Amino acid sequence: MEHDATAPFAAGLVAPPAPWRAAWREARLVFACTLGNFLCISPTVTAVFGLVLVPIATEFHWPRARVSGGLAVLTLANAVVFPLAGRAADRFGARRVVLCGNLMLGLSIAALSLAGPRAAAYYGLFLLVGVAGAFSSGMLLAKTISENFSRRRGLWMGFCAGVGNGGGSTVMPLLAAAVLASSGWRDVFRDIGVLVIGVGFPLLFLMLHDLPSAARGGAQTRRAQAPDGGMTLLAALRKAEFWMIMAAIAGSGGCMIAVFAHVVPILTDKGIPLADATLVLSVFALTCAAWQSSVGWLLDRTESPRLTAPLYLVAAIGLLVLQHAATLPWMIAAGAMLGVALGTEFGMLGYLISRYFGVASFGAIAGMMSAAVLLAQAAAPYLMDVAFDRTGSYALPLTMVEWAMVAAAAVIGLLRPYPQKLTD
């Protein structure tokens, strides 16, 4: 039977567990990381924000742009703090950081229920959520997957992120809608905060784990012991692969998030009924969630990420279809193609970091990368709307996104093979 979680045991640091114990340990870790993604900031806040936007605007007598500014503050805070959270995970272990982050996130979400009509206080609460979210992020959970899995690393990274985020982003809005219908937007945030802590903390405490303590230690010790090597952040910054990955995934990821946020207006501007446009968006989201496991499985079976380059071209084709399709089946096909591309980007980042730079300083390197991705995701939708306001159409920004995806495919195609092969 193949076991992936061999890194702590390869050098005789600790006694290897019995096969059934190793399998149970792996299953618990996969469940914990999936749950952590289910309860992270994207499903619990971003995915439900659209439901509470209008009730908040109505109660405070605010324009909607002022309400949605909370999400911009959240994203910027998240991006700024991500590198710090990554360094903390490298130093203290991802488990401790994620557990603290879970408590912080639950409390900060619940605190949103206390928001009042003072804009500064309102944005301050969203700032706290953004800070807390960095310490319970899916990228820190990907660090634990990288440390504990070898041959199935990509598969489980994609599964935990895809099923966790996809499932959470599906379930949380349904729960929020039910609470909103029976009470109000304040109870939505309060109940989600209670759920994050009440369900998340005890299960993460019991099931999430780092490498055995005998196999960890200082950063220098971890780099020496890591089976696939390990670079410091400064060493990674001197590698061309660092900047190539950041440019390809941050740039294309920001573009695809902008498209995701605008699928409905793009289609309704063409006269497509809202229900059909929403269906296309749902196909986009579900395909993205499902495809992350598939791209992880593909990455596990190759010695470079070049195989995924054509998947970026799929996005460019999907955008052309979305722009020019006249029937619903073709629009659904476009949504599926776009979901494949976005799922590829989400599924690749953590895996490529672990394969090119090792796992010893994974948190610090991933923190820098994730900050760039978040900034791109914050800027791209705004720039897309600026282009619309000036031209009265999304044609120009969509054409620019198409070329950005072609450029990303070229960059991914130029990446060299991974420095070292993984061992079983």
PyMOL commands that set and color helices and strands:
alter all, ss='L'
color gray80, all
select helices_A, chain A and resi 19-38+41-60+64-92+94-114+119-134+138-148+153-182+185-207+213-215+219-225+233-237+240-268+274-300+305-324+328-357+362-391+395-414
alter helices_A, ss='H'
color red, helices_A
deselect
rebuild
show_as cartoon
